[in-house]
Amino acid sequence: MAALKAAELVQNDMIIGLGTGSTVKYLIDQLGKRVKEDKLRLLLQRPQNKLRYRPNPWA
């Protein structure tokens, strides 16, 4: 699965962008495991603006 492979590529202090799709749950779960097992360092930040989800009109 793409999320599991992506989690393997994350390194300490790397900036990553998370999407809003269903796969992001698996990525977050796997990153949590890496924090515990591999001592991966993550800095979590939420968006500063109050964007609301809007469907893509071109989808």
Residue frames as a rotation matrix with the C-alpha (Angstrom) as fourth column:
MET 1
0.580 0.815 0.000 0.00
0.815 -0.580 0.000 0.00
0.000 0.000 -1.000 0.00
ALA 2
0.195 -0.501 0.843 1.24
0.459 -0.713 -0.530 3.48
0.867 0.490 0.090 -0.87
ALA 3
0.737 0.143 0.660 0.79
-0.419 -0.670 0.613 4.88
0.530 -0.728 -0.434 2.64
LEU 4
0.901 -0.426 0.088 3.05
0.195 0.576 0.794 2.24
-0.388 -0.698 0.602 4.18
LYS 5
0.247 -0.832 0.497 5.78
0.952 0.112 -0.285 2.87
0.181 0.543 0.820 1.61
ALA 6
0.341 -0.067 0.938 5.46
0.125 -0.985 -0.115 6.64
0.932 0.156 -0.328 2.10
ALA 7
0.948 0.047 0.314 5.86
-0.298 -0.203 0.933 6.22
0.107 -0.978 -0.179 5.87
GLU 8
0.637 -0.768 0.075 9.13
0.712 0.622 0.324 4.34
-0.295 -0.153 0.943 5.28
LEU 9
0.102 -0.603 0.791 10.52
0.810 -0.411 -0.418 7.32
0.577 0.684 0.446 3.37
VAL 10
0.799 0.248 0.549 9.85
-0.056 -0.877 0.477 9.89
0.599 -0.412 -0.687 6.09
GLN 11
-0.137 -0.915 -0.380 13.00
0.694 0.185 -0.696 10.99
0.707 -0.358 0.610 7.92
ASN 12
-0.015 0.061 -0.998 13.57
0.933 -0.359 -0.036 13.01
-0.360 -0.931 -0.051 11.08
ASP 13
-0.264 -0.041 -0.964 12.57
0.199 -0.980 -0.013 16.67
-0.944 -0.195 0.267 10.80
MET 14
-0.900 0.022 0.436 11.18
0.436 0.010 0.900 16.19
0.016 1.000 -0.019 7.29
ILE 15
-0.528 0.772 -0.355 8.26
-0.528 -0.625 -0.574 18.42
-0.665 -0.116 0.738 6.26
ILE 16
-0.910 0.312 0.273 5.41
0.415 0.687 0.597 16.43
-0.001 0.656 -0.754 4.75
GLY 17
-0.624 0.780 -0.057 1.97
-0.782 -0.622 0.051 17.39
0.004 0.076 0.997 3.56
LEU 18
-0.816 0.428 0.390 -0.98
0.262 0.874 -0.410 15.21
-0.516 -0.232 -0.825 4.43
GLY 19
-0.805 0.593 0.020 -3.96
-0.160 -0.250 0.955 14.94
0.571 0.766 0.296 2.17
THR 20
-0.437 0.744 0.506 -7.55
-0.855 -0.167 -0.492 14.39
-0.281 -0.647 0.709 3.13
GLY 21
-0.002 0.433 -0.901 -8.13
-0.724 0.621 0.300 11.06
0.690 0.653 0.312 1.41
SER 22
0.882 0.461 0.099 -8.85
-0.413 0.655 0.633 7.73
0.227 -0.599 0.768 3.03
THR 23
0.516 -0.752 -0.411 -5.21
0.455 0.647 -0.612 6.61
0.726 0.129 0.676 2.75
VAL 24
-0.054 -0.585 0.809 -3.95
-0.424 -0.720 -0.549 9.30
0.904 -0.373 -0.209 5.15
LYS 25
0.721 0.359 0.592 -5.25
-0.686 0.250 0.684 7.28
0.098 -0.899 0.427 8.13
TYR 26
0.913 -0.399 -0.086 -2.86
0.398 0.917 -0.032 4.44
0.091 -0.005 0.996 7.27
LEU 27
0.151 -0.882 0.447 0.03
0.312 -0.387 -0.868 6.86
0.938 0.270 0.217 6.87
ILE 28
0.146 -0.039 0.988 -0.62
-0.754 -0.651 0.086 8.45
0.640 -0.758 -0.125 10.27
ASP 29
0.935 0.220 0.277 -0.93
-0.347 0.721 0.599 5.04
-0.068 -0.657 0.751 11.93
GLN 30
0.694 -0.719 -0.042 2.35
0.626 0.630 -0.459 3.89
0.356 0.292 0.888 10.41
LEU 31
0.009 -0.682 0.731 4.13
-0.056 -0.730 -0.681 7.11
0.998 -0.035 -0.045 11.35
GLY 32
0.545 0.265 0.795 2.93
-0.782 -0.180 0.597 6.60
0.302 -0.947 0.109 14.93
LYS 33
0.974 -0.228 0.014 4.51
0.216 0.939 0.268 3.15
-0.074 -0.258 0.963 14.95
ARG 34
0.324 -0.904 0.279 7.76
0.605 -0.029 -0.796 4.61
0.727 0.427 0.537 13.62
VAL 35
0.233 -0.196 0.953 7.77
-0.566 -0.824 -0.032 7.26
0.791 -0.531 -0.303 16.35
LYS 36
0.784 0.135 0.606 7.57
-0.603 0.398 0.692 4.52
-0.148 -0.907 0.394 18.99
GLU 37
0.880 -0.363 0.306 9.81
0.354 0.931 0.087 1.90
-0.317 0.031 0.948 17.39
ASP 38
0.292 -0.787 0.543 12.36
0.876 -0.008 -0.483 3.92
0.384 0.617 0.687 15.40
LYS 39
-0.010 -0.225 -0.974 12.33
0.732 -0.665 0.146 7.08
-0.681 -0.712 0.171 17.56
LEU 40
-0.314 0.017 0.949 11.25
0.840 -0.462 0.286 9.11
0.443 0.887 0.131 14.53
ARG 41
-0.609 0.072 -0.790 10.98
0.457 -0.783 -0.423 12.82
-0.649 -0.618 0.444 15.39
LEU 42
-0.263 0.612 0.746 7.90
0.856 -0.210 0.473 14.56
0.446 0.763 -0.468 14.05
LEU 43
-0.901 0.125 -0.417 6.77
0.096 -0.877 -0.471 18.14
-0.424 -0.464 0.778 14.42
LEU 44
-0.295 0.886 0.359 3.03
0.956 0.274 0.109 18.45
-0.002 0.375 -0.927 14.08
GLN 45
-0.872 0.065 -0.485 1.44
-0.017 -0.995 -0.103 21.66
-0.489 -0.081 0.868 12.90
ARG 46
0.011 0.931 0.366 -2.08
0.813 0.205 -0.545 22.51
-0.582 0.303 -0.754 11.94
PRO 47
-0.249 -0.060 0.967 -2.95
0.813 -0.555 0.175 24.96
0.526 0.830 0.187 9.18
GLN 48
-0.851 -0.148 -0.504 -3.04
0.430 -0.747 -0.506 28.56
-0.302 -0.648 0.699 10.32
ASN 49
-0.773 0.614 -0.159 -5.98
-0.620 -0.678 0.393 29.55
0.134 0.403 0.906 8.16
LYS 50
-0.396 0.748 0.533 -9.55
-0.308 0.438 -0.844 28.35
-0.865 -0.498 0.058 8.42
LEU 51
-0.700 0.114 -0.705 -9.87
-0.697 0.109 0.709 26.67
0.158 0.987 0.003 5.03
ARG 52
0.084 0.773 0.629 -12.97
-0.567 0.556 -0.608 24.61
-0.820 -0.306 0.484 4.52
TYR 53
-0.687 -0.290 0.667 -13.12
0.263 0.756 0.599 21.60
-0.678 0.587 -0.443 2.27
ARG 54
0.178 0.712 -0.679 -14.63
-0.695 -0.397 -0.599 22.36
-0.696 0.579 0.424 -1.09
PRO 55
0.452 0.000 0.892 -15.14
0.399 0.894 -0.203 19.63
-0.798 0.447 0.404 -3.69
ASN 56
-0.653 -0.734 -0.187 -12.91
0.064 -0.300 0.952 19.90
-0.755 0.609 0.243 -6.72
PRO 57
0.274 0.851 -0.448 -15.12
-0.460 -0.293 -0.838 21.31
-0.845 0.436 0.311 -9.51
TRP 58
0.038 -0.343 -0.939 -12.92
-0.995 0.070 -0.066 19.61
0.088 0.937 -0.339 -12.13
ALA 59
-0.751 -0.345 0.563 -13.13
-0.475 0.874 -0.099 16.12
-0.458 -0.342 -0.821 -10.60
